[in-house]
Amino acid sequence: MTQVMIVGAHGAMAQLLTDRLLAETTDTLTLFLRDAGRLNRYATNDRVTLVDGDIKDTAAVAKAMADADIVYSNLGGPDLAEQTQSVLTAMHQTGKQRLVYISALGAHHEVPGKFGDWNEQAIAAFLPGFRKTAQLVADSGVTYTEIRPAWLTDHDEIDYEETQLGEAFKGTEVSRKSVADFALKVITQPETYRNASVGLDKAGTEGDQPSWI
């Protein structure tokens, strides 16, 4: 049995991942979020511990992390680097090593062509945080998997391809269920994708911008 800590647990992909971990594994989960009441549906599940806290309160994060074997971060926002630094500090304080975290396409200037130019403008406020986060994690000494999804859809499908760091990003979109599926794969096989940065997209969605824009 593995103890998984999910930070940013109210996020849509985090909830998809939580449901699959509960359905398909025997893992126990610590769900860390601001206002834990938003996930009250898990309150009676004996495999789930809900923790209400501020991710920048490193002492609270470390306390909640005490029994974790692996940490999954679904954090986001312009201050992502500061949030992630708190998680990394807590991992160092508690001796934790394995991190899986959500980043974004463009975090490594890997999106080519007109779509790359469009993406730079569309998420200009957030890319500096993703880029600083990637550097913080790479320099931290923890064993990490960075997940860089394309623009997210709520399509009811699991359909994705992977690109590695150093390869040009391909498609423009991918479903949240696909990203959760890949995260599940890494969490249940933590010896894979070690110190790797993986881009996820749905094949055949290449273009100058996502189809719904």
C-alpha positions in Angstrom: 0.0 0.0 0.0 1.3 3.4 -1.0 0.5 6.7 0.8 -0.1 9.4 -1.8 -0.3 13.1 -0.9 -2.2 15.3 -3.4 -1.7 19.0 -3.0 -4.1 21.3 -4.8 -6.6 18.5 -4.4 -9.7 20.4 -5.4 -8.4 20.8 -9.0 -10.4 19.0 -11.7 -7.5 16.6 -12.6 -6.7 16.0 -9.0 -10.2 14.9 -8.4 -10.2 12.6 -11.5 -6.9 11.1 -10.2 -8.3 10.7 -6.7 -11.3 8.8 -7.9 -9.1 6.5 -10.0 -6.6 5.8 -7.2 -9.5 4.9 -4.9 -11.1 2.7 -7.5 -8.1 1.0 -9.0 -5.5 0.8 -6.1 -5.3 0.1 -2.4 -3.4 3.4 -1.9 -4.3 5.7 1.0 -4.6 9.4 0.2 -3.9 12.7 1.9 -5.8 15.5 0.1 -4.4 18.9 1.0 -6.4 22.0 -0.1 -7.7 25.3 1.1 -11.3 24.7 2.4 -11.4 20.9 2.7 -15.1 21.1 2.9 -15.2 21.3 -0.8 -14.3 17.6 -0.9 -16.7 16.4 1.8 -17.7 13.5 -0.3 -14.5 11.8 0.7 -14.9 12.6 4.4 -16.2 9.1 5.3 -13.7 7.2 3.2 -11.3 5.4 5.5 -8.5 5.6 2.9 -8.7 9.4 2.7 -7.4 12.1 5.0 -8.6 15.6 4.2 -6.3 18.4 5.3 -7.5 22.0 5.2 -4.4 24.3 4.8 -2.5 27.0 3.0 0.1 25.5 0.7 2.5 28.3 1.6 2.4 27.3 5.3 5.3 24.9 5.0 5.0 23.6 8.5 1.4 22.5 7.8 2.4 20.9 4.5 5.3 19.0 6.2 3.0 17.8 9.0 0.4 16.5 6.4 3.3 14.9 4.4 4.8 12.9 7.2 3.6 9.5 6.0 3.6 10.1 2.3 5.5 7.9 -0.1 4.8 10.1 -3.2 3.6 13.7 -3.7 1.4 14.8 -6.6 1.1 18.5 -7.1 -1.9 20.0 -9.0 -1.0 23.5 -8.0 -1.2 26.5 -10.3 -1.5 30.2 -10.6 1.0 33.1 -11.1 2.6 32.3 -7.8 3.2 28.7 -8.6 6.9 28.9 -7.9 6.4 30.1 -4.4 3.8 27.4 -3.8 6.1 24.7 -5.2 9.0 26.0 -3.1 6.9 25.4 0.0 6.2 21.8 -1.1 9.9 21.2 -1.9 11.0 22.6 1.4 8.5 20.3 3.2 9.8 17.3 1.2 13.3 18.1 2.3 12.2 18.5 5.9 10.4 15.2 5.9 12.9 13.2 3.8 10.5 12.7 0.9 11.9 12.1 -2.6 9.2 11.4 -5.2 7.3 14.2 -6.8 4.9 14.2 -9.8 3.6 17.7 -10.7 1.5 19.5 -13.3 3.3 22.1 -15.4 2.3 23.5 -18.8 3.3 23.4 -22.4 5.8 26.1 -23.1 7.5 25.7 -19.8 10.7 24.9 -21.7 10.1 27.0 -24.8 9.4 23.7 -26.6 6.2 24.6 -28.5 7.1 25.4 -32.1 5.6 27.6 -34.8 2.4 29.7 -34.8 0.9 27.7 -32.0 4.0 28.3 -29.9 3.7 32.0 -30.5 0.0 32.0 -29.7 0.5 30.0 -26.5 3.2 32.4 -25.3 0.7 35.3 -25.6 -2.3 33.3 -24.2 -0.7 32.3 -21.0 1.9 35.0 -20.7 1.0 35.8 -17.1 1.6 32.2 -16.0 4.6 31.0 -18.0 7.2 32.7 -15.8 5.8 30.8 -12.9 5.9 27.5 -14.7 9.5 28.1 -15.9 10.7 29.1 -12.5 9.0 26.1 -11.0 10.7 23.8 -13.5 14.1 25.1 -12.5 13.3 24.9 -8.8 12.3 21.3 -9.1 15.2 20.3 -11.3 17.6 21.9 -8.9 16.0 20.5 -5.7 17.5 17.0 -5.7 14.1 15.3 -5.5 13.1 12.7 -8.1 10.4 14.3 -10.2 8.1 13.8 -13.1 7.0 17.1 -14.8 3.8 16.8 -16.8 3.3 19.4 -19.5 -0.3 19.0 -20.9 -1.6 20.7 -24.0 -4.7 22.9 -23.6 -7.2 21.0 -21.5 -10.6 19.7 -22.5 -13.3 17.9 -20.6 -13.8 15.4 -23.3 -14.8 11.9 -22.0 -11.7 10.1 -23.4 -8.3 8.8 -22.6 -6.3 9.5 -25.8 -2.8 10.9 -25.7 0.7 10.8 -26.9 3.9 11.7 -25.2 6.8 13.9 -26.1 10.0 14.2 -24.1 12.1 17.2 -23.2 14.1 18.2 -26.2 11.3 17.2 -28.6 9.0 19.7 -30.2 5.5 19.7 -28.6 2.9 18.3 -31.1 -0.9 18.8 -30.7 -2.8 21.7 -29.2 -5.2 19.9 -26.8 -5.6 16.9 -24.5 -8.4 15.8 -22.1 -8.1 16.1 -18.4 -8.9 12.4 -18.2 -5.8 11.7 -20.3 -3.6 13.7 -18.0 -5.0 12.0 -14.9 -4.4 8.6 -16.6 -0.8 9.5 -17.2 -0.4 10.7 -13.6 -1.9 7.5 -12.3 0.6 5.5 -14.4 3.5 7.3 -12.9 2.2 7.2 -9.3 1.6 3.4 -9.5 4.9 2.8 -11.2 7.2 5.4 -9.5 10.3 3.9 -10.9 9.3 5.2 -14.3 9.7 8.7 -15.8 12.3 9.6 -13.1 13.7 13.1 -13.5 11.6 13.4 -16.8 9.6 16.1 -18.3 6.8 14.7 -20.4 4.5 16.6 -22.8 1.0 15.2 -23.4 -1.3 15.9 -26.3 -3.9 14.2 -28.4 -2.6 13.1 -31.7 -4.1 14.8 -34.7 -4.8 18.1 -32.9 -2.0 20.0 -34.5 -2.8 23.6 -35.5 -2.2 27.2 -34.8 -4.4 27.2 -31.7 -6.9 24.8 -30.0 -9.9 24.0 -32.0 -12.5 25.7 -29.8 -10.7 29.1 -29.8 
